[in-house]
């Protein structure tokens, strides 16, 4: 059930992003975007997938609590009294409205109805923020932080994923970048600020390195490290690509956008995994109950006491990995500027993350 819930959450983020990106693109003039060809069946599958996939955490809770009063009674109690259950009922209702408006908009080619679909999506995002873990710890701080974070993510990644996987070609690319690049920059700024708010709600800043001791912290670290190559790809695809398109060098942007999109899918998977791991509000208790992360335990040469504080101290090995990470980042840029293989640049991005991670882990004292 654990792995099924992780996969369901990753797919849920993907469907949210695909839908929001599709609706936004449909409201743009055709001269300002590539030609997007998404099969209607996939569009409706994504809509229906939202209540189905968001039901998995509820099912997991009901199965966990059902030993005392039975599954059906427990499920009814979770749906009626738990915030996550009430949010799901609201999600199901909003999804029905979203499906109805989207079906009419597609069948009758009524572009203005996609604005209503966007409003439905924003309401669904509010429901997600309401039932989030951060809002359960500090309602307004967690609710606002999670809502803004999620909304910024699905707008930015949604448009990118639609163009990367469903664009027929790169027509109108310069016009597309003209409005998408500043929008993406704004979304990245919002998600960065809101991300700090969420993290401070769940784990104080001063404990950030300490939580690397447990699996939750390791997953969070990998998620943050993957943002480094994503931002590099964003600079290449959003800023440097403008010059390439302007100079008419036969530049093909879609393979590079696909590489960035694949990294975003990895982020979705890590976010799904984070959602099923327990944040260490009390690190000593977490270490005593769950033990240290297997990865950290394997890389750290000393003993790991429950009151251990992680400190970073650069050494020859960590500096070597850090320089290796810089080399991989430069290789990504060089391959883009030379119009070389986007697949190779994607491989370099993965090696960049590994090198950054090794640099940090081998500097732990």
C-alpha positions, 0 to 999 in steps of 0.5 A: 500500500505504501508504494501504491500511495507514493505512485498515486501521489506522483501521478496526482501531481502530474495530472494536476500539472497537465490539466492546469497547463493545458487550460492555460495554453488553450486560453492563449492566442494560437499565434503565441503557442505551439500547436498542442495535440492532446488526445481528449481521452487522456484529458478526461482521464487526467480529470477523473484521475484526480479524485481517484488518486487522491483517495489513496491516502484516505484508503490507507488511513481507513485500512490502518484504523479499521481493525476496531470498528470495521472498514466501512464505518472507519471509511465513513468516519474518515470522510465525515470527520477528518479534514483530508476526508472532507477535502476529498469530498469537495475535490470529488464535487469540483472534479465533476464540475471541471469534467462537465465544463471541460467536456463542453469546451472541447466538444463545442470549441468554446475557449472561454469555458477554459477560464472556468476550468482554470477557476475549478483547478484553483479551487482544487488547489485550495482543497489540497492546501486545506488538507496538507500536512503543513496546514495541520501544523499551522493552519494559515501559514501552512495553508497559504504556503502550500497553496501558493507553492502547489499553484506555482508548481502546476502552472510552471510545470504544467505548461512545460509538460504540455509543450514538451510532450504534446506539441506537434512542433516548435512553431511560434516558439519565440512568441511562446517564450516571450510570455512563458519565460517571465511567467516561469520566473515568477512561478519559480520565485513564488514556489521558492519563497513558499517552499521556505515557508512550508519547510519552516513550518514542518522542519526549522531551518536550523535543523535542515542538515540534521534531518539528513540523518533520517529517510525524510531528510534524505528525500528532501535533500535529493528533491532540492538538489534536483532543482539545480539542473532544472534551473540550469535547463530553465536558463537554457530553454528560457533565456539562451533559447531566445537567442538561438531562435532569433539567430535562426540556427536550426535550433530544435528546442523540444528535445531540450524541453523534454529533458527538463520535463523528465527532471520534473517528473523525478521531482514529482516522484520524490514529492510523492515519496515525501508525502508518505514519510514522517517528518522528524518533528522530534529528531531524537525520537525519530532516530530512536524509533526508525533508525538512521537512513540506510544511505546516510548510515552507509556513507557515514563512517562513524557511529550515529547517536540519537542526539547527533548534530550534522556539521559540514566541514570541507575536505579533499574528497568533498571538494573533489566531488564539488568540482566534479559537479561544476564540470557537469554543469558546464558540460550541460551548458556547452552541449546546449550552446553547441547544439549537441545531444539533449540526452547527454545533457540529461545524463550530465544533469543526473551526474550533477545531482550525484556529485552534489550529493556526494560532496555534501555527504562526504563533508558531514562531520 
